[in-house]
Amino acid sequence: MAFLTDKERNQLKVQHKRERDGRIRDRIKAVLPIDNGLKNWLQRYGFSYKKPAIVPGKANKEQQKEWLAE
């Protein structure tokens, strides 16, 4: 789940007001409170969201041996 920036949130609010298709309005309406609510919950309980670092798919056996030896 990605958090929305303030700019993205405001763009969605404007799109929600202008959108004529009810299905799209419902989807926008469903995203806005979830994004804001989860972000507030995380902050309230001292958590923060950070994008995870890329982990290589294959381990380097030499580096593993060095790390285990330490």
GROMACS elastic network, one bead per residue, 0.5 to 0.9 nm:
[ bonds ]
;  ai    aj funct       b0    kb
    1    35     6  0.85242   500
    2    35     6  0.79911   500
    2    49     6  0.89616   500
    2    51     6  0.88983   500
    3    35     6  0.58877   500
    3    36     6  0.81016   500
    3    38     6  0.86824   500
    3    39     6  0.73726   500
    3    49     6  0.84398   500
    4     7     6  0.79195   500
    4     8     6  0.57689   500
    4     9     6  0.59667   500
    4    32     6  0.85418   500
    4    35     6  0.66428   500
    4    36     6  0.82219   500
    5     8     6  0.51741   500
    5     9     6  0.61354   500
    5    10     6  0.86070   500
    6     9     6  0.50380   500
    6    10     6  0.61287   500
    6    11     6  0.85753   500
    7    10     6  0.52099   500
    7    11     6  0.62185   500
    7    12     6  0.87210   500
    8    11     6  0.50324   500
    8    12     6  0.62287   500
    8    13     6  0.86812   500
    9    12     6  0.51618   500
    9    13     6  0.62997   500
    9    14     6  0.87926   500
    9    32     6  0.70257   500
    9    35     6  0.89593   500
   10    13     6  0.50299   500
   10    14     6  0.62851   500
   10    15     6  0.85845   500
   11    14     6  0.51786   500
   11    15     6  0.61162   500
   11    16     6  0.85172   500
   12    16     6  0.59344   500
   12    17     6  0.86205   500
   12    28     6  0.66840   500
   12    29     6  0.88364   500
   12    32     6  0.79401   500
   13    16     6  0.50217   500
   13    17     6  0.64151   500
   13    18     6  0.88290   500
   13    28     6  0.79396   500
   13    29     6  0.85380   500
   13    32     6  0.82325   500
   14    17     6  0.52330   500
   14    18     6  0.63730   500
   14    19     6  0.85713   500
   15    18     6  0.50946   500
   15    19     6  0.57194   500
   15    25     6  0.82265   500
   15    28     6  0.83750   500
   16    19     6  0.53052   500
   16    20     6  0.84997   500
   16    24     6  0.79256   500
   16    25     6  0.54061   500
   16    26     6  0.86053   500
   16    28     6  0.64534   500
   16    29     6  0.75107   500
   17    20     6  0.83879   500
   17    25     6  0.81501   500
   19    22     6  0.76113   500
   19    24     6  0.72620   500
   19    25     6  0.63913   500
   20    23     6  0.89320   500
   20    24     6  0.81776   500
   20    25     6  0.76670   500
   21    24     6  0.55830   500
   21    25     6  0.64520   500
   21    26     6  0.88435   500
   22    26     6  0.60828   500
   22    27     6  0.86395   500
   23    26     6  0.51412   500
   23    27     6  0.63547   500
   23    28     6  0.87698   500
   24    27     6  0.50788   500
   24    28     6  0.62185   500
   24    29     6  0.85257   500
   25    28     6  0.51329   500
   25    29     6  0.60299   500
   25    30     6  0.85464   500
   26    29     6  0.50008   500
   26    30     6  0.61086   500
   26    31     6  0.87527   500
   27    30     6  0.50761   500
   27    31     6  0.63815   500
   27    32     6  0.89340   500
   28    31     6  0.52508   500
   28    32     6  0.63834   500
   29    32     6  0.56239   500
   29    33     6  0.71909   500
   30    33     6  0.64683   500
   30    34     6  0.68402   500
   31    34     6  0.54651   500
   31    35     6  0.61449   500
   31    36     6  0.87230   500
   32    35     6  0.54344   500
   32    36     6  0.63757   500
   32    37     6  0.85533   500
   33    36     6  0.52086   500
   33    37     6  0.57364   500
   33    38     6  0.83598   500
   34    37     6  0.51222   500
   34    38     6  0.59628   500
   34    39     6  0.83564   500
   35    38     6  0.55876   500
   35    39     6  0.62271   500
   35    40     6  0.87109   500
   36    39     6  0.52322   500
   36    40     6  0.61842   500
   36    41     6  0.86711   500
   37    40     6  0.51804   500
   37    41     6  0.61743   500
   37    42     6  0.86679   500
   38    41     6  0.50249   500
   38    42     6  0.61354   500
   38    43     6  0.85949   500
   39    42     6  0.52313   500
   39    43     6  0.62797   500
   39    44     6  0.86165   500
   39    48     6  0.82546   500
   39    49     6  0.83542   500
   40    43     6  0.51504   500
   40    44     6  0.59993   500
   40    45     6  0.86742   500
   41    44     6  0.50687   500
   41    45     6  0.62910   500
   41    46     6  0.86072   500
   41    47     6  0.83061   500
   42    45     6  0.54366   500
   42    46     6  0.61859   500
   42    48     6  0.60373   500
   42    49     6  0.78594   500
   43    46     6  0.51224   500
   43    47     6  0.55783   500
   43    48     6  0.64423   500
   44    47     6  0.75949   500
   49    52     6  0.89995   500
   50    53     6  0.89276   500
   52    55     6  0.87114   500
   55    58     6  0.88073   500
   56    59     6  0.69222   500
   59    62     6  0.88703   500
   59    63     6  0.81914   500
   59    64     6  0.76096   500
   60    63     6  0.54747   500
   60    64     6  0.63339   500
   60    65     6  0.88711   500
   61    65     6  0.62017   500
   61    66     6  0.86845   500
   62    65     6  0.51892   500
   62    66     6  0.63275   500
   62    67     6  0.86372   500
   63    66     6  0.50831   500
   63    67     6  0.60576   500
   63    68     6  0.85573   500
   64    67     6  0.50532   500
   64    68     6  0.60570   500
   64    69     6  0.84797   500
   65    68     6  0.51760   500
   65    69     6  0.60994   500
   65    70     6  0.88389   500
   66    69     6  0.51336   500
   66    70     6  0.65689   500
   67    70     6  0.53957   500
